[in-house]
Amino acid sequence: MKTPTTPTTPTTPTTPTTLITPPSDPALASLFVGNGVDATTGEYLLPALDTHQLARVATGVRLAGDEIADLQHKSRQARRTRYSVVEGIDPNDLAQAGWAAVFPAVADADATARQAAIRDALAPLLSHRRAQATAAGDLYHEYTGERGYRAGETKQQYLARLGAGTGPVRPKKVPYYLLLVATPEEIPFRIQYQLDVHYAVGRIAFDSLDEYARYARSVVDAETGRVTRPRRATFFGVANPGDAATLLSADHLVMPLVEHVERRSAHHGFTVTSHLGSAATRDRLVEQLRDPPALLFTASHGMGFPSGAAAQRDHQGALLCQDWAGPGNPALREHYFTGEDLPAGSDLRGMIGVFFACYGAGTPARDEFTVRALGEARAKPLAPAALVARLPQRMLGHPGGGALAVVGHVDRAWGSTFLWIDAQGKGKTMRHLDVFESMLDGVLAGKRLGYAMEAFNLRYAELAADLSERIEQIQLYDEHYEDRELAHMWICNSDARNYAVIGDPAVRLPGAGEHVDARADRAPSHPITLRGDAPGASEGSAPRREPPAPREAGPGEDVALEDVEAPDYGWFGAKGDDQPGVLAKLGKKLGDMLGDVLSDAAVLEIKTYTSDDLQSVAGREPLHAGGARLRAYTRCALDGDTDACVPVTADGAVDQALWAAHVEMVKLAQAHRAELLKTVLSLFAPRVKP
């Protein structure tokens, strides 16, 4: 196998040069180099595997009947349509596609109380999505209790309980966007993979209620315009010396994607920066996250630790940067970037990350790969329990403001995602970047992330269906096959399955020229500039409009007042000018503010909490952060629709005393709303002519 040459640092980030020689040697295709470095040895997590080993693995792989049927359906559907939803539904519109939060079904009191606290912490996001998904119909759901996911269920069993079957998504049965609010022990990664074949699926799992609350507020802030991020896409490509995996990803993944996004900048309006080779250091990544881009794409090794190691929970899947000297050299703590390295003062709101790295999104509990590929007797434990990687978890729940989402890999990542090997060994290895280009084009154009990930889901469905069919032909009819062919199909299938969204799959970046509606209580992003000749007008103001010179009166003639134009100092705007004056701007701002007041008054939510420790609750925001429990809830719409959740005692009876106190609070809130509406309407009444 030819050893790629060491990359050089590009002179300018946006005009990259070729880092390594294209892999024209057919021998390159005979070995599959995996991603991931063992933190204890500095060696690869797995040895390179040849095609003969993988071919033997592939012929023994069988998928469950219902699973392969679903994958085959998805593959056939992909040839006819671009979407996973039924015809006539716009997947990018939540009012048509719907949205749901999926919780695990829990029974014991402690788990039920914690789940209620999590839902309360997520209230801003849940209310935001409810408003979007119910704009044209009731396509919003929170699957909890009996409708939550039950341990041990298959994907098909769970969907059947919800009233959905195989095939394209019908949002009236189950919404297209599904947010799993659960650890991978509560809802396994395999369920996420399988649901993702047709649905747009994401996951959040935090250690604290504060992180849930911060993430919810951060998403709402980004989507309602409280925060905007510059339209900048940053690419970070590590190429460690003597390391085939990162040299290949730098030259054949990151570099071509930089060029692709730059070529399409006129369409999406993003500027592009890149940090490749020797520039892709840990310090440089820290620097980039002090003022984060809207999109951050990284390609590197991910760190792997022995199961149960002290550092595993916080450092598994960390991004190994250019600081590492390459295979055989120790991978030290100062060489990799993980959640605790995020700058404390960073504001990540409005940002999406994409990490091509081993374990970059999470780690399953058991290593099934070594059983199949290396012939080991039993699956080795990868971790004491399946886990979401700490870096994306910390990014989403960051105290300074959380990121929208992170796309990453669960388990090991392979170069087969972007390198396509001729199955018959007659052609050269080629780049295959369609799924990455499609995903990036979609994200930068304003598609919701789960919808933009559809190319990855289609690739997995097609590869899995083709592999299963090919193996069936071999096993039933003893058809001839090449080791290279099956090895390639197997590794591509295994790799394609494991991409996952950590975060809400419905998040999105604003499209080019799109202005997100901001609430009136947000400070204007630009100061108001007085137009005309008002005192203190800046040189950057609009050109001064000179009033016409007064005309001298003739004998016995008075000059009409209308012949002299009084200076208006820009208060009302110029005649024939489409720029409003200051008073017009203030009037619009007042109108927007009143509109927001009416919008807020349209739905009234009253929550009643209880606590055994008032001292710890006082002054806390949100209340559950101090240990308070949500015991009663009422939601009143302006049209009279009302939802209520009644508190019950341990024996199942209605807690009359608590409910009576809650009802009084509802009455007070309704009275305040009535007075507010009366005041608002009185401001408009004198201006409304009959």
C-alpha positions in Angstrom: 0.0 0.0 0.0 1.3 3.4 -0.8 1.9 5.7 2.1 0.3 9.1 1.5 2.6 12.1 1.8 2.4 14.5 4.7 0.1 17.5 4.1 1.3 21.0 4.2 -0.5 23.9 5.7 -2.4 25.9 3.0 -1.3 29.5 2.7 -4.9 30.8 2.8 -7.7 28.9 4.4 -10.2 29.3 1.6 -7.9 28.2 -1.3 -6.8 24.8 -0.2 -4.2 22.8 -2.0 -4.0 19.0 -2.5 -2.7 17.3 0.6 -2.1 13.8 -0.6 -1.8 11.8 -3.7 -5.1 10.3 -4.8 -5.3 6.6 -3.9 -4.9 5.2 -7.4 -3.1 2.1 -6.2 -5.7 -0.8 -6.2 -3.9 -2.3 -3.2 -5.4 0.5 -1.1 -8.8 -1.1 -1.6 -7.6 -4.4 0.0 -7.4 -2.9 3.5 -10.1 -1.0 5.4 -8.6 1.5 7.8 -11.0 2.4 10.6 -11.2 5.6 12.6 -10.4 5.9 16.3 -7.3 5.8 18.5 -6.8 3.9 21.7 -6.2 6.4 24.5 -4.0 4.0 26.4 -1.6 2.9 23.5 -1.8 5.5 20.8 -2.6 2.7 18.3 -5.7 2.2 16.2 -8.7 0.8 18.1 -8.9 -2.0 15.5 -6.3 -3.4 13.1 -6.8 -2.9 9.4 -9.0 -5.7 8.1 -8.6 -7.4 4.8 -11.4 -8.2 2.4 -11.3 -12.0 3.0 -12.1 -11.5 6.7 -15.0 -9.2 6.0 -16.4 -11.4 3.2 -16.7 -14.2 5.7 -18.4 -11.9 8.1 -20.8 -10.6 5.5 -22.1 -14.1 4.5 -23.1 -14.7 8.1 -25.1 -11.5 8.5 -28.9 -11.7 8.5 -31.3 -8.9 9.3 -34.7 -9.4 10.8 -37.5 -9.9 8.3 -39.5 -6.8 9.2 -36.3 -4.7 9.3 -35.1 -5.7 5.8 -38.6 -5.3 4.4 -38.6 -1.7 5.7 -35.2 -1.0 4.3 -36.1 -2.5 0.9 -39.3 -0.4 0.8 -37.2 2.7 1.6 -34.7 1.8 -1.1 -37.4 1.4 -3.7 -39.2 4.6 -2.6 -35.9 6.5 -3.0 -35.9 5.8 -6.7 -39.3 7.3 -7.1 -39.4 10.3 -4.7 -37.1 12.5 -2.6 -39.1 12.3 0.5 -39.9 9.8 3.3 -43.4 11.3 3.9 -46.5 10.7 1.9 -47.2 12.7 -1.3 -48.3 16.3 -0.8 -46.5 16.9 2.5 -43.6 19.4 2.8 -41.1 17.8 5.2 -39.7 21.2 6.0 -43.0 22.6 7.3 -43.8 21.4 10.8 -47.5 22.4 10.2 -47.6 19.6 7.6 -44.9 17.2 8.8 -45.6 17.4 12.6 -43.3 17.0 15.6 -43.2 14.7 18.6 -41.2 14.2 21.7 -40.7 10.5 22.6 -40.1 9.5 26.2 -39.4 6.1 27.7 -42.4 4.5 29.4 -41.7 4.6 33.2 -43.5 3.2 36.1 -41.8 3.9 39.4 -42.5 7.1 41.2 -39.0 8.5 41.1 -38.6 8.0 37.3 -42.1 9.5 36.8 -41.2 12.6 38.8 -37.9 13.1 37.0 -39.6 12.7 33.6 -42.2 15.3 34.7 -39.3 17.6 35.7 -37.6 17.1 32.4 -40.8 18.0 30.5 -41.1 21.1 32.6 -37.5 22.1 31.9 -38.2 21.6 28.2 -41.4 23.7 28.3 -40.1 26.6 26.1 -39.1 24.2 23.3 -42.3 22.1 23.7 -44.5 25.2 23.5 -42.6 26.5 20.5 -42.9 23.2 18.6 -46.6 22.9 19.6 -47.4 26.2 18.1 -45.6 25.3 14.9 -47.0 21.7 14.5 -50.6 22.8 15.3 -50.8 25.7 12.9 -52.9 23.8 10.4 -53.9 20.7 12.4 -53.0 18.7 15.5 -49.7 17.2 14.5 -47.9 17.7 17.9 -47.5 14.9 20.4 -45.7 14.0 23.6 -45.4 10.3 23.8 -45.2 9.5 27.5 -46.7 6.9 29.8 -48.5 4.2 27.9 -47.5 5.8 24.6 -43.9 6.0 25.5 -41.3 3.5 24.3 -41.2 0.3 26.3 -38.0 -1.5 27.0 -37.3 -4.4 24.6 -39.7 -3.3 21.9 -38.7 -3.4 18.2 -39.3 -0.4 16.1 -42.2 -2.1 14.3 -43.8 -3.0 17.6 -43.6 0.5 18.9 -44.9 2.1 15.7 -47.8 -0.4 15.6 -48.8 0.7 19.1 -48.9 4.3 17.9 -51.0 3.3 14.9 -48.4 3.5 12.2 -46.9 0.8 10.0 -44.1 0.4 7.5 -43.7 2.7 4.5 -43.7 6.4 4.1 -44.6 8.6 7.0 -48.2 9.8 7.4 -47.9 12.6 10.0 -51.5 12.3 11.1 -50.5 8.9 12.5 -47.0 9.6 13.8 -45.2 12.9 13.1 -42.1 13.0 10.8 -39.9 14.7 13.3 -39.2 12.7 16.5 -37.1 13.9 19.4 -36.1 11.0 21.7 -35.8 12.4 25.2 -33.9 9.5 26.7 -30.6 7.9 27.3 -29.5 5.2 24.9 -30.1 2.7 27.8 -33.8 3.9 27.9 -34.3 4.0 24.1 -31.4 2.1 22.4 -29.4 3.4 19.6 -30.7 0.6 17.4 -34.2 2.0 17.7 -32.9 5.4 16.7 -31.2 3.9 13.6 -34.3 2.0 12.6 -36.7 4.9 13.1 -34.4 7.1 11.2 -34.9 5.1 8.0 -38.2 6.9 7.4 -38.5 9.5 10.2 -36.3 12.5 11.0 -34.9 11.5 14.5 -32.8 13.2 17.1 -31.9 12.6 20.7 -31.2 14.6 23.8 -30.0 13.1 27.1 -28.5 15.4 29.8 -27.3 14.8 33.3 -29.1 17.8 34.8 -32.4 19.6 34.5 -30.6 22.9 34.0 -29.0 21.5 30.8 -32.5 20.5 29.5 -33.7 24.0 30.3 -30.7 25.8 28.7 -31.0 23.7 25.6 -34.8 24.5 25.3 -34.2 28.2 25.7 -31.3 28.2 23.3 -33.2 26.6 20.5 -36.1 29.0 20.9 -33.8 32.0 21.1 -32.1 31.0 17.8 -35.4 30.3 16.0 -37.2 33.4 17.1 -34.3 35.8 16.3 -33.2 36.6 19.8 -29.7 35.6 18.6 -28.2 35.6 15.1 -25.0 34.0 14.0 -22.8 35.2 11.1 -23.3 33.1 8.0 -19.9 31.4 8.3 -19.0 27.7 7.7 -15.7 26.5 9.2 -14.0 23.2 8.3 -11.4 21.6 10.6 -9.5 18.7 9.0 -6.8 16.9 10.9 -4.0 15.0 9.0 -1.7 13.4 11.5 1.8 12.4 10.3 1.9 8.8 9.0 -1.8 8.2 9.7 -3.6 6.8 6.7 -7.1 7.5 8.1 -6.8 11.2 8.7 -4.6 11.8 5.6 -7.4 10.3 3.5 -10.2 12.2 5.3 -8.3 15.5 5.0 -7.7 15.2 1.3 -10.7 13.3 0.1 -13.4 14.5 2.5 -12.7 17.9 4.0 -10.8 19.5 1.1 -13.4 18.7 -1.5 -16.3 19.8 0.8 -14.5 23.1 1.3 -14.3 23.6 -2.4 -18.0 22.5 -2.9 -19.4 24.9 -0.3 -17.2 27.7 -1.7 -18.5 27.1 -5.2 -22.1 27.4 -4.0 -21.6 30.4 -1.8 -23.7 32.6 -4.1 -26.7 30.3 -3.4 -26.5 30.0 0.4 -24.6 33.2 1.3 -22.0 31.5 3.6 -18.4 32.5 3.8 -16.0 29.6 4.2 -12.9 29.2 6.4 -10.8 26.1 6.8 -8.1 24.9 9.1 -6.3 21.9 7.7 -3.2 19.8 8.4 -0.8 21.6 10.8 -3.4 24.3 11.3 -5.9 21.9 12.8 -4.6 22.1 16.4 -6.5 21.9 19.6 -5.8 25.5 20.4 -7.1 26.5 17.0 -10.3 24.6 17.7 -10.7 26.3 21.0 -10.2 29.7 19.3 -12.9 28.9 16.7 -15.4 28.1 19.4 -14.9 31.4 21.2 -16.8 33.0 18.3 -18.5 30.0 16.8 -19.5 29.7 13.1 -23.1 28.8 12.2 -21.7 25.5 10.9 -18.6 23.6 12.1 -17.4 20.5 10.3 -14.6 18.5 11.7 -12.8 15.3 10.5 -10.4 13.5 12.9 -9.9 10.4 15.0 -12.1 10.0 18.0 -10.7 8.9 21.3 -11.5 5.4 22.6 -11.1 4.3 26.2 -11.3 0.9 27.9 -14.7 0.1 29.3 -15.1 1.6 32.7 -11.9 3.6 32.6 -12.0 6.7 34.8 -11.7 9.1 31.9 -14.1 7.3 29.5 -17.4 9.0 30.4 -16.0 12.5 29.9 -13.5 11.8 27.1 -14.9 9.0 24.9 -15.3 10.3 21.4 -13.2 13.4 22.0 -11.6 14.9 18.8 -7.9 14.0 18.5 -6.3 17.1 16.9 -3.1 17.7 14.9 -1.1 17.9 18.1 -0.9 14.1 18.1 2.3 12.8 16.4 0.7 9.8 14.7 0.3 6.1 15.2 2.5 4.6 17.9 2.9 7.9 19.8 1.0 8.5 23.0 -2.3 10.4 22.7 -2.0 12.8 25.6 -4.8 14.9 27.2 -3.4 18.0 25.6 -3.8 16.4 22.2 -7.6 16.1 22.1 -10.7 18.3 22.5 -13.7 17.3 24.6 -16.7 18.9 26.4 -14.7 20.4 29.3 -12.5 22.3 26.8 -15.4 24.4 25.5 -14.6 28.1 26.4 -16.7 29.1 29.4 -17.8 32.4 27.8 -18.9 31.0 24.4 -22.4 31.5 23.1 -23.1 28.5 20.8 -26.8 29.4 20.1 -27.7 29.1 16.5 -24.8 26.7 15.7 -24.8 23.2 14.1 -21.8 20.8 14.4 -20.9 17.9 12.2 -18.2 15.6 13.6 -16.6 12.8 11.5 -14.9 10.9 14.3 -15.1 7.5 15.9 -17.6 7.6 18.8 -18.2 11.3 18.0 -22.0 11.0 18.9 -22.0 8.1 21.2 -20.9 4.6 22.2 -22.9 1.4 22.4 -22.5 -0.8 25.5 -21.2 -3.8 23.5 -18.9 -4.3 20.6 -20.7 -6.5 18.2 -18.2 -5.7 15.4 -15.4 -7.7 16.9 -17.6 -10.7 17.3 -18.4 -10.7 13.6 -15.2 -9.3 12.1 -12.6 -10.8 14.3 -14.3 -14.1 15.3 -14.3 -13.4 19.0 -16.5 -15.6 21.1 -18.6 -12.9 22.7 -19.1 -9.1 22.3 -16.6 -7.1 24.4 -18.0 -4.3 26.5 -17.3 -0.9 25.1 -18.8 0.9 28.1 -20.6 0.0 31.3 -23.7 1.5 29.7 -24.4 3.0 26.3 -23.7 6.7 26.3 -24.1 10.0 24.4 -20.7 11.6 23.8 -19.8 14.3 26.3 -18.7 16.9 23.7 -22.1 17.2 21.9 -23.9 16.9 25.2 -21.9 19.9 26.6 -22.3 21.9 23.4 -26.1 21.6 23.6 -26.4 22.4 27.3 -23.6 25.1 27.4 -24.2 27.7 30.2 -23.4 30.5 27.7 -26.0 29.3 25.3 -26.4 25.8 23.7 -25.8 24.7 20.1 -28.8 23.7 18.0 -27.5 20.1 17.3 -24.5 18.0 16.5 -24.3 15.3 13.8 -21.9 12.5 14.7 -21.1 8.8 14.5 -22.1 6.2 17.1 -19.5 3.5 17.3 -16.6 3.4 14.9 -16.4 5.5 11.7 -14.8 4.3 8.4 -13.4 5.9 5.3 -16.0 4.0 3.3 -18.4 6.9 3.9 -16.5 9.0 1.4 -14.3 6.5 -0.6 -16.0 4.2 -3.0 -14.2 1.0 -3.9 -14.9 -0.9 -7.1 -16.6 -4.1 -5.9 -15.0 -6.1 -8.6 -11.5 -4.6 -8.2 -11.2 -3.5 -11.7 -11.4 0.3 -11.2 -9.7 2.9 -9.0 -10.9 4.0 -5.6 -13.0 7.1 -6.0 -14.3 9.9 -3.8 -18.0 9.5 -3.0 -19.2 12.6 -1.3 -22.8 12.8 -2.5 -24.4 12.3 1.0 -22.1 14.9 2.6 -22.7 17.4 -0.1 -26.4 16.9 -0.1 -26.6 17.2 3.7 -24.5 20.4 3.7 -26.4 21.9 0.8 -29.6 21.3 2.7 -28.5 22.6 6.0 -27.0 25.8 4.5 -30.1 26.4 2.4 -32.3 26.3 5.5 -33.6 22.8 5.6 -34.4 21.3 9.0 -31.5 19.1 10.0 -33.4 15.8 10.2 -34.7 16.4 6.7 -31.3 17.4 5.4 -29.9 14.1 6.8 -32.3 12.1 4.5 -29.4 11.4 2.1 -27.6 9.4 4.9 -30.8 7.5 5.6 -31.4 6.7 2.0 -27.8 5.5 1.6 -28.2 3.1 4.6 -31.5 1.8 3.4 -30.2 1.1 -0.1 -26.9 -0.5 1.1 -28.7 -2.7 3.7 -31.3 -3.9 1.2 -28.7 -4.6 -1.5 -26.5 -6.5 0.9 -29.2 -8.6 2.3 -30.5 -9.5 -1.1 -27.0 -10.3 -2.4 -26.3 -12.6 0.7 -29.6 -14.3 0.2 -28.7 -15.2 -3.4 -25.3 -16.5 -2.3 -26.8 -18.6 0.5 -29.8 -20.0 -1.4 -28.3 -20.5 -4.9 -24.6 -20.7 -4.1 -23.9 -17.8 -6.5 -20.2 -16.9 -7.1 -19.0 -13.8 -5.3 -15.7 -11.9 -4.8 -14.4 -11.3 -1.3 -13.8 -7.7 -2.2 -17.4 -7.2 -3.2 -19.0 -8.5 0.0 -16.5 -6.9 2.2 -17.1 -3.5 0.7 -20.9 -3.9 0.9 -20.7 -5.0 4.5 -18.5 -2.3 5.9 -20.4 0.4 4.0 -23.7 -0.8 5.4 -22.3 -0.9 9.0 -20.8 2.5 8.6 -23.9 4.1 7.0 -26.2 3.0 9.8 -24.5 4.8 12.6 -24.8 8.5 11.9 -27.0 10.2 14.4 -28.4 13.6 15.3 -27.8 14.7 18.9 -30.4 17.5 19.4 -33.8 18.3 18.0 -34.0 17.1 14.4 -36.3 20.0 13.5 -33.7 22.7 14.1 -32.5 24.7 11.1 -30.2 27.6 10.0 -32.0 30.5 8.4 -31.9 30.5 4.6 -30.1 33.1 2.5 -31.9 36.4 2.8 -34.3 35.0 5.4 -35.1 37.2 8.4 -36.3 35.3 11.4 -39.1 37.2 13.1 -37.8 38.6 16.4 -39.8 39.4 19.5 -40.3 43.0 20.3 -38.4 42.7 23.6 -35.2 42.1 21.7 -32.9 45.1 21.3 -32.7 46.2 17.7 -29.6 44.8 15.9 -28.9 48.2 14.3 -29.3 51.7 15.8 -32.0 53.9 14.3 -30.4 56.5 12.0 -32.1 59.8 11.8 -32.7 60.9 8.2 -32.5 64.5 6.9 -30.8 67.3 8.7 -31.8 66.6 12.3 -29.4 67.8 15.0 -26.6 65.2 15.6 -27.2 63.3 12.3 -24.2 61.3 11.4 -22.2 61.5 8.2 -23.4 58.0 7.4 -27.0 59.2 7.3 -28.9 59.6 4.1 -28.0 62.7 2.0 -29.4 66.0 3.1 -32.5 67.1 1.2 -32.1 70.9 0.6 -35.5 72.7 0.9 -36.3 74.9 -2.2 -35.2 78.6 -1.9 -38.1 81.0 -0.9 -39.5 82.8 -3.9 -39.6 86.5 -3.7 -43.2 88.0 -3.8 -44.2 90.1 -6.7 -46.0 93.4 -6.3 -49.1 92.9 -4.3 -48.5 89.1 -4.1 -48.1 87.0 -1.0 -46.0 83.9 -1.1 -48.3 80.8 -0.4 -47.1 78.7 2.5 -47.4 75.5 0.5 -44.7 76.9 -1.8 -42.1 76.7 1.0 -41.3 73.2 2.2 -40.7 73.0 5.9 -37.8 70.8 6.9 -39.1 67.6 8.6 -35.8 66.3 10.0 -36.7 62.8 8.8 -39.4 62.3 11.4 -41.9 61.1 8.8 -39.7 60.1 5.9 -39.3 61.7 2.5 -41.9 62.0 -0.2 -41.5 59.2 -2.8 -39.0 57.5 -0.4 -39.6 53.9 0.6 -37.6 54.4 3.8 -39.8 55.2 6.8 -39.1 58.0 9.1 -38.4 57.8 12.8 -42.0 58.2 13.9 -43.0 55.6 11.4 -40.4 53.2 12.7 -41.5 53.8 16.3 -45.1 53.2 15.3 -44.2 49.9 13.6 -42.2 48.9 16.7 -45.2 49.7 18.9 -47.5 47.7 16.6 -45.1 44.8 16.7 -45.0 45.0 20.5 -48.7 45.0 20.8 -48.9 42.1 18.4 -46.6 40.1 20.6 -48.7 41.0 23.6 -51.8 39.7 21.9 -50.0 36.6 20.7 -48.8 35.9 24.3 -52.3 36.4 25.6 -53.8 34.0 23.2 -52.6 31.0 25.3 -52.6 31.1 29.1 -50.6 28.5 31.0 -50.9 28.2 34.7 -48.5 25.8 36.7 -48.7 25.0 40.3 -45.6 23.6 42.1 -45.1 22.1 45.5 -41.8 21.9 47.5 -40.7 20.8 50.9 -37.9 23.4 51.0 -39.1 26.9 50.2 -35.7 28.4 51.0 -34.0 26.5 48.1 -36.8 27.3 45.7 -37.1 31.1 46.4 -35.6 33.1 43.6 -34.7 30.1 41.4 -35.5 30.2 37.7 -36.9 27.7 36.7 -38.5 26.5 39.9 -37.7 22.9 39.3 -34.0 23.8 39.6 -34.6 24.2 43.3 -36.4 20.8 43.7 -40.0 22.0 43.2 -42.4 19.5 41.7 -45.1 20.4 39.1 -48.4 19.2 40.5 -51.1 20.9 38.6 -51.4 22.4 35.1 -54.0 24.3 33.1 -53.8 25.7 29.5 -56.5 28.1 28.3 -56.7 29.2 24.7 -58.4 32.5 23.8 -61.1 30.6 21.9 -62.1 28.7 25.1 -60.2 25.4 24.5 -58.9 24.3 27.9 -56.6 21.5 28.9 -56.1 20.6 32.6 -54.0 18.2 34.5 -55.4 17.5 38.0 -53.2 16.6 41.0 -53.8 13.3 42.7 -52.8 11.8 46.0 -50.8 8.6 46.5 -54.1 6.6 46.6 -55.3 8.1 43.3 -57.8 10.5 44.7 -57.9 14.2 43.5 -55.9 16.4 45.8 -58.8 18.8 46.6 -56.8 21.4 48.6 -54.1 21.7 45.9 -56.6 21.8 43.1 -58.7 24.5 44.8 -55.5 26.7 45.2 -54.7 26.1 41.5 -58.2 27.0 40.4 -57.9 30.3 42.2 -54.7 31.0 40.4 -56.4 30.2 37.1 -59.1 32.7 37.9 -56.6 35.4 38.8 -54.6 34.8 35.6 -57.8 35.0 33.5 -58.8 38.3 35.1 -55.3 39.7 34.4 -55.5 38.6 30.8 -58.9 40.2 30.4 -57.6 43.5 31.8 -54.5 43.3 29.5 -56.7 42.8 26.4 -59.0 45.6 27.5 -56.0 48.0 27.8 -54.5 46.9 24.5 -57.8 47.3 22.6 -58.4 50.7 24.2 -55.2 51.9 22.5 -56.6 51.1 19.1 -60.3 52.0 19.6 -60.0 55.8 19.1 -58.1 55.2 15.9 -60.7 52.8 14.4 -63.2 54.7 12.3 -66.7 53.1 11.8 
